[in-house]
Amino acid sequence: SFEGHSVRLLGQKKDNGKRLGGARLDLPKIRKNPLIEIISINTGCLNACTYCKTKHARGDLASYPVEELVDRAKQSFQEGVCEIWLTSEDTGAYGRDIGTDLPTLLWKLVEAIPEGAMLRLGMTNPPYILEHLEEMAKILNHPRVYAFLHIPVQSASDSVLMDMKREYCVADFKQVVDFLKEKVPGITIATDIICGFPGETEEDFQETMKLVEHYRFPSLFINQFYPRPGTPAAKMHQVPAAVKKRRTKDLSQLFHSYNPYDHKVGERQRVLVTEESFDSNYYVAHNPFYEQVLVPKDPLLMGKMVEVNIYEAGKHFMKGQPVSDARVYTASITRPLAKGEVSGLTEEFRRAPWNDEGWKSLPSAESPGKTPWLALQLPWQRGEGGLKILSVSLAALAVLVVMFYCGGMRTEL
């Protein structure tokens, strides 16, 4: 707090004192990529893993209502988004606190996705997805849902998983992966592994190596264990640093020993182009399995669904050449927002007339008089009334600076 004044999370929702999700979904935001909307479906989690501080930082599971999530998705598509990512500490646990479940949410979201746009699911731990396997397979087979799921295993040793308090065994993980691989042909399964967790023996680690060798995960996040202060795992008997480093290196070498996409060279794939590559030489697209495909940097392809011929494959990507006779499909149902343009404004803001305190609806440069866009102006851009606000603001700032340097202000964590 600052001199008795609280800093609060704006718009946090509660029902009879129970927290519902995090910040309100309808708060204004600026997307990093105007084509991609990232939606958090819940905060917190049900687990209490011994190495993690999420529970301490974010509390118990708190899910957003289905209707609010669907409304946010619909609004995103109306703003030109063509790809939605669902995020969560544990997607599979969604709804257990509010009397619903993940498949119920996903079927409602699928109904709202326009043709050519795509939905990507986030991370789910094995325990909570087990009871929804049949429905999840159907959803992941849907043409507007990427056949992709991130399922962290962390270790292939049941004793290590028990010490981690992961609340599943290796057989549970294998059941999920084997079922989805059978029912969703070509599905991409990404996973996480921690090397050198306290108490991990050489036999434990070799079990993990065998698991990776068997499944050959195309996406594998390898973490060398680090004891986070204040967690139970930090107080356990630690594996020597040199051993942790060696195991991390061995697992990394195994991961890099296979190329998951070599057999796809020559295929014709449908991809959605949404980003630019780190080196700025290509555009980045994803096929139905959320595998990365680099395509020529042609502005006409951005935000489009297009067919390509795969002519090269690397460890983490493929390269594709657009097929000349294929239709280029515009995934967005409307013009995407400009980079930096405010998204997610509430109806209250949208209806507000322009004055010294509010918003003004201005005609779009692209289609004058038809599509309104909203501009937020700074105080000094608002004429005489704005200058008054600016003067008062600067005076208040000066007072705060003086208080700070005189020791009148203190910060409490």
DRENFIDO-226128 format. One line per 4 residues: number of its first residue (from 1); their letters; for each residue x, y, z of C-alpha. Coordinates in steps of 0.25 Angstrom, whole numbers. Layout:
NUM = A = X/Y/Z; ...
This chain:
1 = SFEG = 0/0/0; 4/15/-2; 1/23/11; -12/15/14
5 = HSVR = -17/14/-1; -19/0/-6; -15/-4/-20; -26/-13/-25
9 = LLGQ = -28/-22/-37; -39/-15/-45; -52/-22/-48; -49/-35/-40
13 = KKDN = -62/-42/-39; -68/-49/-27; -81/-57/-24; -84/-58/-10
17 = GKRL = -70/-55/-6; -64/-66/-16; -54/-61/-26; -59/-63/-40
21 = GGAR = -47/-63/-50; -37/-52/-50; -38/-38/-56; -51/-36/-64
25 = LDLP = -51/-41/-78; -57/-28/-84; -46/-19/-79; -39/-11/-91
29 = KIRK = -26/-17/-96; -16/-16/-107; -13/-29/-114; 2/-32/-116
33 = NPLI = -3/-38/-129; -16/-33/-135; -19/-47/-141; -17/-55/-128
37 = EIIS = -26/-54/-116; -21/-60/-103; -32/-64/-93; -29/-68/-79
41 = INTG = -41/-78/-75; -37/-79/-61; -27/-75/-50; -20/-83/-39
45 = CLNA = -20/-98/-39; -25/-110/-31; -11/-116/-29; 0/-113/-19
49 = CTYC = 12/-118/-26; 24/-117/-16; 33/-110/-26; 23/-99/-30
53 = KTKH = 19/-86/-25; 6/-84/-34; -3/-88/-23; 3/-78/-13
57 = ARGD = 3/-67/-23; -11/-69/-30; -19/-77/-20; -29/-88/-23
61 = LASY = -36/-91/-36; -45/-79/-40; -52/-81/-54; -58/-71/-63
65 = PVEE = -73/-74/-66; -75/-81/-80; -84/-69/-85; -73/-59/-82
69 = LVDR = -62/-67/-89; -71/-69/-101; -75/-54/-102; -60/-51/-101
73 = AKQS = -57/-60/-113; -68/-55/-121; -64/-40/-119; -50/-44/-123
77 = FQEG = -54/-50/-136; -62/-37/-138; -49/-30/-137; -42/-38/-147
81 = VCEI = -35/-48/-139; -34/-62/-146; -27/-70/-136; -31/-72/-121
85 = WLTS = -21/-78/-110; -27/-83/-97; -18/-82/-86; -18/-87/-71
89 = EDTG = -10/-93/-60; -18/-105/-63; -28/-105/-75; -33/-119/-71
93 = AYGR = -38/-114/-57; -47/-103/-63; -60/-102/-57; -59/-112/-46
97 = DIGT = -61/-100/-36; -74/-94/-43; -81/-107/-47; -77/-109/-62
101 = DLPT = -65/-115/-69; -55/-113/-81; -63/-120/-92; -75/-112/-89
105 = LLWK = -67/-99/-91; -60/-104/-103; -73/-108/-110; -79/-95/-108
109 = LVEA = -66/-88/-113; -66/-97/-125; -80/-92/-129; -74/-77/-129
113 = IPEG = -62/-80/-137; -64/-75/-152; -59/-83/-164; -44/-82/-166
117 = AMLR = -41/-78/-151; -35/-87/-141; -35/-90/-126; -22/-95/-119
121 = LGMT = -24/-102/-105; -13/-99/-94; -7/-108/-84; -14/-119/-76
125 = NPPY = -9/-128/-65; -13/-143/-67; -22/-145/-55; -33/-136/-59
129 = ILEH = -33/-139/-74; -34/-154/-72; -49/-153/-69; -52/-145/-82
133 = LEEM = -44/-153/-92; -55/-157/-101; -61/-143/-102; -47/-137/-104
137 = AKIL = -43/-146/-115; -56/-142/-122; -53/-127/-120; -38/-129/-124
141 = NHPR = -43/-135/-137; -51/-123/-140; -46/-115/-153; -46/-102/-145
145 = VYAF = -38/-107/-134; -23/-110/-134; -20/-125/-131; -10/-121/-121
149 = LHIP = -9/-122/-106; 1/-119/-96; 2/-130/-85; 13/-128/-75
153 = VQSA = 19/-142/-70; 31/-136/-62; 36/-150/-59; 34/-164/-63
157 = SDSV = 37/-169/-49; 25/-171/-40; 33/-169/-28; 38/-156/-33
161 = LMDM = 24/-152/-37; 19/-155/-23; 30/-146/-17; 25/-135/-26
165 = KREY = 11/-138/-22; 6/-138/-36; -6/-147/-33; -4/-156/-45
169 = CVAD = 5/-168/-48; 12/-170/-61; 2/-180/-66; -9/-169/-65
173 = FKQV = 0/-160/-74; 2/-172/-84; -13/-175/-84; -16/-160/-88
177 = VDFL = -5/-160/-99; -8/-173/-105; -23/-171/-105; -22/-157/-112
181 = KEKV = -12/-163/-122; -21/-174/-126; -34/-165/-127; -27/-152/-132
185 = PGIT = -18/-157/-143; -6/-148/-144; -8/-141/-131; 3/-132/-126
189 = IATD = 6/-135/-111; 16/-126/-104; 21/-129/-91; 30/-124/-79
193 = IICG = 41/-131/-72; 49/-127/-59; 63/-133/-58; 69/-135/-45
197 = FPGE = 57/-133/-36; 61/-136/-21; 62/-151/-19; 63/-155/-34
201 = TEED = 72/-167/-35; 79/-171/-48; 68/-182/-50; 57/-171/-49
205 = FQET = 64/-163/-59; 66/-175/-69; 51/-177/-68; 49/-163/-73
209 = MKLV = 59/-165/-84; 51/-178/-89; 38/-170/-89; 44/-159/-98
213 = EHYR = 50/-170/-107; 37/-177/-108; 28/-165/-111; 38/-156/-118
217 = FPSL = 31/-143/-114; 32/-133/-125; 32/-122/-114; 39/-124/-101
221 = FINQ = 42/-114/-90; 54/-118/-82; 56/-112/-69; 68/-114/-59
225 = FYPR = 62/-114/-45; 64/-101/-38; 59/-100/-23; 49/-89/-22
229 = PGTP = 51/-83/-8; 39/-86/1; 35/-98/-6; 35/-112/0
233 = AAKM = 44/-117/-11; 55/-107/-6; 56/-114/7; 57/-128/1
237 = HQVP = 71/-135/-1; 76/-129/-14; 82/-136/-25; 97/-131/-28
241 = AAVK = 98/-119/-38; 107/-127/-47; 98/-139/-47; 86/-130/-51
245 = KRRT = 94/-123/-62; 98/-136/-68; 84/-142/-68; 79/-129/-74
249 = KDLS = 90/-130/-85; 87/-145/-87; 72/-143/-89; 75/-131/-98
253 = QLFH = 84/-139/-107; 73/-150/-108; 62/-140/-112; 71/-134/-123
257 = SYNP = 75/-148/-128; 62/-149/-136; 55/-141/-146; 40/-141/-144
261 = YDHK = 36/-135/-158; 45/-142/-168; 34/-151/-173; 25/-139/-176
265 = VGER = 34/-134/-187; 25/-134/-200; 12/-133/-193; 1/-123/-196
269 = QRVL = -4/-116/-184; -14/-106/-180; -8/-95/-171; -12/-82/-164
273 = VTEE = -2/-70/-165; -2/-62/-153; 12/-57/-149; 26/-53/-154
277 = SFDS = 38/-61/-151; 49/-57/-141; 59/-54/-153; 48/-46/-161
281 = NYYV = 51/-55/-173; 38/-63/-173; 24/-62/-168; 20/-73/-158
285 = AHNP = 8/-82/-161; 3/-94/-154; -4/-107/-160; -16/-114/-153
289 = FYEQ = -6/-121/-143; 0/-107/-139; 13/-111/-145; 21/-98/-149
293 = VLVP = 22/-96/-164; 30/-85/-170; 24/-78/-183; 29/-67/-192
297 = KDPL = 28/-53/-186; 17/-49/-195; 8/-39/-189; -4/-44/-196
301 = LMGK = -3/-57/-188; -3/-51/-174; -16/-55/-167; -20/-65/-178
305 = MVEV = -22/-79/-178; -14/-85/-190; -10/-98/-196; 5/-101/-197
309 = NIYE = 15/-112/-202; 25/-116/-191; 39/-115/-197; 48/-115/-185
313 = AGKH = 48/-120/-171; 56/-116/-158; 56/-120/-144; 45/-110/-140
317 = FMKG = 39/-105/-153; 35/-109/-167; 36/-99/-180; 24/-98/-189
321 = QPVS = 22/-92/-203; 8/-88/-206; 1/-96/-216; -2/-88/-229
325 = DARV = -16/-94/-231; -21/-94/-217; -31/-84/-211; -25/-74/-201
329 = YTAS = -36/-72/-190; -37/-60/-182; -39/-65/-168; -43/-52/-161
333 = ITRP = -58/-48/-163; -54/-34/-162; -42/-25/-163; -33/-27/-151
337 = LAKG = -30/-16/-142; -17/-8/-145; -5/-11/-137; -7/-3/-123
341 = EVSG = -22/-1/-125; -30/-3/-113; -38/-16/-112; -49/-21/-103
345 = LTEE = -56/-8/-99; -69/-9/-92; -82/-4/-97; -81/7/-87
349 = FRRA = -69/13/-94; -74/10/-108; -87/18/-105; -80/29/-98
353 = PWND = -81/43/-105; -68/50/-107; -65/61/-96; -53/65/-87
357 = EGWK = -55/52/-79; -58/42/-89; -57/35/-102; -61/39/-116
361 = SLPS = -65/30/-127; -58/34/-140; -60/29/-154; -50/19/-159
365 = AESP = -40/24/-169; -43/11/-177; -58/12/-178; -62/27/-174
369 = GKTP = -76/27/-167; -78/12/-167; -68/5/-157; -66/13/-144
373 = WLAL = -53/12/-137; -50/17/-123; -38/27/-120; -33/29/-106
377 = QLPW = -26/43/-105; -17/48/-95; -21/60/-86; -12/70/-94
381 = QRGE = -19/66/-107; -33/70/-102; -32/85/-103; -34/95/-91
385 = GGLK = -41/85/-82; -29/75/-84; -19/86/-81; -25/88/-68
389 = ILSV = -25/73/-65; -10/73/-69; -7/84/-60; -14/78/-48
393 = SLAA = -7/64/-51; 7/70/-52; 5/78/-39; 0/65/-32
397 = LAVL = 12/58/-38; 22/68/-32; 16/67/-18; 18/51/-19
401 = VVMF = 32/53/-23; 35/62/-11; 28/53/-2; 36/41/-7
405 = YCGG = 50/48/-5; 46/53/8; 43/39/13; 28/42/14
409 = MRTE = 24/30/5; 28/16/8; 25/3/0; 20/-10/7
413 = L = 21/-23/0
